[in-house]
């Protein structure tokens, strides 16, 4: 957290709405990205991010200043998305509904490479959607946000051992799903096992 963000947080805790608006502007991208990876739908993610910030604003008095503010925010967002999954039983992630930014710009160098990367990202999103909501949240927080197992346990209200178990199970499920949709193709006797795709 920068010095400015610390000042905004202090002012927001004292009831300054403008300061909280500055925090929203600062953290809206990571919060939205988490919601998008959890829900797989742009509009759902926008609604979830707005709801997460509203809940954060309503619950500011409960915020523990000794805790990372972004961790607290992402915790609110993750729980809301998990609740959405449980309540709405969202359908499988549709590859037809993607943010506009995922459309490749053919004016940039190597557009085929950019498109290939985005196709891979879509595939990963589809695989993530097969996980249970809490497992998905644990994987996203660990590998997209670099949260420690302790931070994930605080965010999801789980024990550290439960987080380790969920991460292990989720990694195994992802690897199995990846291998089903992307079977290893041995092109020569020299190919080694370490050349297989890794999740």
N, C-alpha and C positions, 0 to 999 in steps of 0.2 A: 504494500500500500504506500502510495506517495504521500508527501507532506500535505498536499492539497486535499487528497482523499481523506486523510486523517482529520483534517479540519472540517470538511463537509460532514463526515460521520459524526463528529462531536456536535456540530451545529444541528444536524438532523435529530440527534438524540435529545436535543433541547427543544425540538418542535419546529425547526426551521424547514419549511416545505421546499424552498428553493434549493437548499443544500441537499435534500433528499433527491430532488430532480437531477442534480449534478451527479449523484451516485448512480441513479438509474441510467443516465447517459453513459457513464463510465463502464458499467457492468452489463449493459443490455445485450451486448454481443455474446459473451460467454453463457449468460442465462438462456438466451434464445437458442444458441447452439446445443446446449444440453437438452432443452425441450424438444428440439427438432430431432435429435438423435434418439430420444426416448419415444417420441410419438410418430416420427416418420412422415409428418404432414406439415406443410408450411403454415397454413391457417391455424391448425391446432396448436402449433408451436408458438405462434404469435399470441394467441389467446392465453396459453399456459404461462408464457413469460410475463404478460401483463398481470395475470392473476398472482403470480409469484411475487412480483414487486408490490402489488396491493397488499398481499398478506404480510410481506416484510414491513411495509409502512404501518399496518395496523398492529403489528407485533413488536415494534421497535423497543418498547419498554421492557420486553422479555429478552432482548439481545444481551448476551454476555460479552462485554468488551474485551475479555481475555481471549476470546475465540476469533479466528479469522472471519472478517465480514463476508468475503466472497464464499467461504466454505458454508457459512450460515445461509447465505442467499441460495446457493446451489442446493443446499439441503431442502429448503422450502420448495424449490422448483422440482427437485427429484421426487419428493413425496407427493406433490400435486399430480405429477405425471403418472406415478404409480397408481394413485387413486383413480385417475382417469381411465387407465387400462382396466382396472378392476370393475369400475362402474359401467363403463361403456362397452367393454369387451371389443376394443377397436379391431377392425379387420386387418388382414395382412398388409404390410406396407406396399402401397401401389407405386410401381416404377413410372406411372404416367403422371403422378403429381409430385413435381420437383420444383425447388426454388428457381427463379429465373436465372440466378447466377450460375446454375449448373449447365446452362446452354453454352457450348463451346464457342469462343470467339475465333473465327477462322482468319482474322487479321493478325493474330499474334503469331510469333514464331512457333513452328512445330505444333499446329493445331491437332494433329492426329495423336500426339503424345498427351496433350491436355485432355482430349476426349477420352483416351484410354484410361487416364487416371480417374476421371469422373465416372466412367463405367465401373471401374473397380470400387469406387466409393459407394455407388448404388448397390453393388453386389454385397458389400459389407453391411450396408443398412438393412438389406433384405435378410441377411443372416442374423443380425442383431435382433430383428423383429421376432425371430423364432424363440428367443430366450424369455424366461419369466421376467416380469418387470423389475424385481429387485436385483436379479442376476445381471440384467442389462444395465441397470444403473451402476452397479459395482464395476462392471467392465468399462463403461464409458468414463466414470470418474477416475479409474486407475490408468487407462491408456490414452485418453484424450485430454484429461486434466492433470495427470501425474499426481493424483492424490495418493498419500501413503495408506496402508491398510488401517492405521489408526484413524486417519481423517475420514476414510470411508465408513468406518464403524460409527464415528460420531455423526456423520451425515445421515446414515440410514438407520441409526438407532439399533445397531447390531453389535455383537461381541466381535473382537478381532478374529477369533477362531471361526466364527460364522462367516465373516468376510472372506477369510482364506478359503473356506470350503466352497463358498459361492463362486469365487474367482476361479478356483480349480475346475469346478463343474462346468462353468460357463466357457472357459477356454477349451475344455474337452469337447463340449457340444459344438462350439464354433469350428473346431478343427475337423470334427466328423462331418459337419454339414459342408464345409469347404471341400473336403475330399470327395464327397458325393457329387457335388456340382462341378468340381475341377479335378477329375481323376488324373494322377500323375501320368505324364506321357514320356516314356523312355525312348529317346531318339537315338541313343547309341550305347554300346556296352560300357562306355566310360562314364556315363551319368552316375552321380553319387546321390545318396539319399538326402544329403543336406541341401540339394538343389530344389527339393520339393517346396511348394508354397508354404509359408509360415503365417499363421494368424498372430 
